[in-house]
Amino acid sequence: MTINEIQDEIIEEFSGFDDWMDKYQLLIDLGNEQEPLDEKYKTESNLIDGCQSRVWLQADYEDGKIHFSAESDALIVKGIVALLIRVLSDHTPQEILDADLYFIEEIGLKEHLSPTRSNGLVAMVKQMRVYALAFSTKQ
């Protein structure tokens, strides 16, 4: 699936809920469904700067694609990072760098996050793009 097809799928899933409490619950559920991050990756160097809660992001480059894994100690943030991984993981560095992450706006995520969580979301996306940029130079 392309990045945009995955984003459209997420928009469709969230459109089934009118109430933001239900959308938060969906985020929490998505976070809980995510595979836990291997303890060996919970290092200082994998912590994302700019997040109020702790978020570890691991990127592995294999066969021309980046595979992301992550974990957070905050339930909603864990769900947000799960969405980002679903959209961006297992794509080429160039696809990640070129991606317009319109789903964030479309599902209303940005406007329903506290300023600190919103900053964290920006920091997570930025870090994923930094990895993509680093791996693109290795191609």
Order of alpha helices (4+ residues) and beta strands (2+ residues): alpha-alpha-beta-beta-alpha-alpha-alpha-alpha
